[in-house]
Amino acid sequence: MAPPTSAALTGIDTHAHIFERDLPLTAGRRYSPEYDARVEQYLAHLDRSGLSHGVLVQPSFLGTDNRYMVEALSRHPARLRGTAVVENDIDGATLNALEEAGVVGIRLNLIGKNPQAYLSAQWQALFAELGRRGWSVEVQRGIDDIAQVVQPILASGVTVVVDHFGLPAGALDPARAGDRALLELAASEDVWVKLSAPYRCEAGLAQAQASLSRLREAFGHSERLVWGSDWPHTRFEAQTDYAAQIAFMEALLPQAEERQRVLCDNPARLFKIERSA
């Protein structure tokens, strides 16, 4: 059971990472941090921005050692949920412990990896178990084949969350096969998309607005769309910061009704965040 939430819901940032530079790093990583990004810093950003809740995503360079994130979740159960990185042989007791701490999903960062490895019977069994628990599977993969990666995972009955607009080249363009295939995934009610890290797909505001327009049409009035800051913007720290991402989000979602759905209603449902009375 996820920890109780007592903080009044004003907005949810669904994508942030915390770490310290001297933590054990996984072999074969694409990035090594040279600074610390602590949970206290993150919560301060939420406070300054008027956001009540956040979702911590285990960074790839820490591998499956989720202890640092879990410790932060355990200290702030009223405000934080987590997305872990795990191996496919994780046992039920470990999943239970993660769930008790506030973990509500796992992440597959498939950049530079062979996605076929994640379609084995063992992974499918894990996905099915996560579906039974009401967790989600978050996928980061380039736009060209992400739909082919997501479809077999959906077959297990688990909810899938696509990172960072789907990582298109600029704006989502239905004329491109990969972009079109991602938009067609919206036909499944188990597919969600994060409006996060536009800089990772070289998208300015105009391109992000074009992507949102197509996602809005595909997903039906912004249903199953959520927003994330991607703090601390690893590899893009010199280009942006939290305040800039808040400003970007406000420009992307100028209408109060849609912003309410994307920042509050949708992510509360997806990440099991209860509204306080």
N, C-alpha and C positions, 0 to 999 in steps of 0.2 A: 504494500500500500504506500502510495506517495505521501510525503509529509504534509501536514495541514498548512493551508495558506491563510494568513490573517491580514495581509496587506491589502488595502483597497486597490482594486484594479484600475489603473489609469493608462496603462500601455505596456506592451511586452516587446522587448528586443530579443528576437529568437536566435541570434547567432553571435556569440562572442567567445573568445578563447582566453584562458588564464594560464600562466606558466611562470617559472623562474629560470634564469639562464643556467643555473647549476644543477638542475634536475637531470636524471639519467635520460639520455636521448636514444632513440631507436636507430639501428643501423640502416643504411640506405636512404636516409632522410634527404629531402630536397632543400631543407632550410634548417638553420641553427640560430636560435635567438641570441642576441647580444644585449638584451635588456630584460627587465622583469615586467610582467603584466599581472598584477595581483588582483584578487577579488575585491579588495577594498578600493582600488583605483576604479574598477569597473562599476561598483555600486555608486561611487561618487559621480560618475558620468550619468548613470540612470537618474540619480537625485537631481542633478543640475538640469536634466532634460525633462523632468516631470514624469518619468516612467517608473512604474512600480515593480516590474518583474523583468527577469532575464533568463535566457536559456544558455548555459555553458556548453560548448562543443569541444570535446577532447581534441587537441591539436594533433595532427598526424605525426609530428616529430617526437611526441611522447609515446607513441605506439599504444599498446594495450594496457599500460600501467596507468590506470585511471585514479590512483590514490589522491593525487593533488586536487583534482576536480571534485572527487567525492568528499574530501575533507571540507572544501569550501561549501559544497551543497549542505553538508551536515551542520555547518555553522549558520547557514542562512536559509532554513527550510521555508520560511514564509515568502521569500522573494525569488528563489532560484530553482530551476529544473536543469537536468543534464542530458546530454547525448554522448554516449560512451563509444569507445572503439574496443572491439572484442575479437577473439578468435572464434572459429565455428565450433570448437569443442568445449566452450564454456558450459559449466554445469548449472543446474537449477538453483543450488544454494547460492552461488555467486550472483546469478541474476536476481535472486531474492534480495541479496544484500545491496546491490546497486539500486533496485527498485525502492527499497526502504530509505535509501539516501536521497532519492528524488530523481533518479535516472528514468527517463521515459522513452528512450530510443537509442539506436546505435547509428554510427556513421560509417559509410564506405567511401573513402577517398580513392577513386579509381584512376586518378591522373597518373599516367605512366605505368599502369598495371594492366595485367591481362584479365579482363572482366569474366572470361570463361571460368576462371578458378572459383568464382563466387556462385556458380550455377550448379555446384555439386549437390549430391543428395544431403550431405551434412549441412551445408549452408541452407538449403531449402528447408530442412527440418528446423534449423534455428529460426529462420524467418517465420515459419508457421507458428513456432512457440511464441515469438515476439508478437505476432498477430493476436494470439489468444490472450496475451497480457495487455493488449491495447497499446503497445509501443509502436514506434515508427522506425523506418529504415531511411536514413538520409543518404543521398547519393550525390557525389561530386564527380562529374565526368564531362568531357567536351561534348558539344552539341551534336557532332556528326553521328555518333552512335548511341547516345544516351537512351533513346527510346528502346533500342534493341536490348540494352542492359536492364532497363526498368521492367519491361514486360514479363520476363521470366520470374522476377522477384514478386511482382504482383500476383502471379499465379499461386503463391503460397498463402494469399489472403491477408498479407500485411500492408499497412499504409506506407507509401513511399513519398519522401520529401525531396524534391529536386533543388539543389543548391544554386544560388547566384544566377537567377533568370534562366538557368540551363546552360550558361556560358556560351551564348551565341557570339558571333563576330559582329559587334555593334548591336543593332536592333534585331529582334526576332523577325525573320522574313519568311513567310509561308512559301515563297518561290524556291527556297532551299529545302532539300529533302529532309535533312536532319531537323531543321527548325519546324517544318510542317509536322513531322512525326511526333515531336514533343508536344505541340499544340493538340494533336489528335489524342494524346494520352489523357487529356482532360475529360474524355468520355468516361473514364473510370473515376468513380467517386473516391477511390483510395489514393489518388495522386494529388500532391500539393506542390507549390512552387514558392521558393523564398525570393523576395524582392531584395536582394542584398548584393553588396560588392560590385556595383556597376563598373568600377575601374578594372575588375578582373576580365571583363569582356570589352574593354575599351569603349564603354558607352557613356556619353555625356547625358545631360538631362533630356535632350530631344530624342536620343536613341532609346533611353529608358522609358520615356513616355510612349514611344511607338511600341515597345515591347509590352508595356502594361496594357495598352489598348488591345493588343492581340490576345494577351492572356485573359483580360477581362471578358472579352467576347467568348473565348474558349471555355472559361471556367464559370461563366454566368455571374455577372455583377460582383466580381472579386471574391467569390466564394473559393475557399481553399488556397488563398494567397496570404502570405505572412511577410513581415518585414524583419530584417536583421542588420545590425550595424557592421558586422564583421570586425569589431574591435579585437585587437589593436592593429588591424589592417596589415598583417605580416607581408613583407616584401613591398608594401606600398605606403609605409609609414611616412615617407617624405612627401607624399602626394595628397594625403587627406588626414583627417582626425575625426573624433567623435562628433564635435559640433558641426563639422562640414557634412557628415552623413545625416545628422538630424535635419539640417537645412535642406539637403537633397531630398530626404523623405517628405518633408513638408511641401516642397515644390512638386514632387511626384504625386502626392495625395492631397490636393488642396481642398477637396470636398470633405466636410466633417463626417458625413455618413459613411463614405468609403473608408476614411481613415479609421473610424471606429471599428469597422469590420476587420481591417487588415492588422491593426495594432492591438485590438482587444478581443473581439468576439471569436475570430478564427483561431488565433494562437492559443487562447484559453481552452478551446475545445481540443485542439491537437495535442497540447502539452500538459493537459490535466491540471490546469490552474483554476481553482475555484474562486468565484467572486465572494468577497466578504459581505456579510449582511449589512 
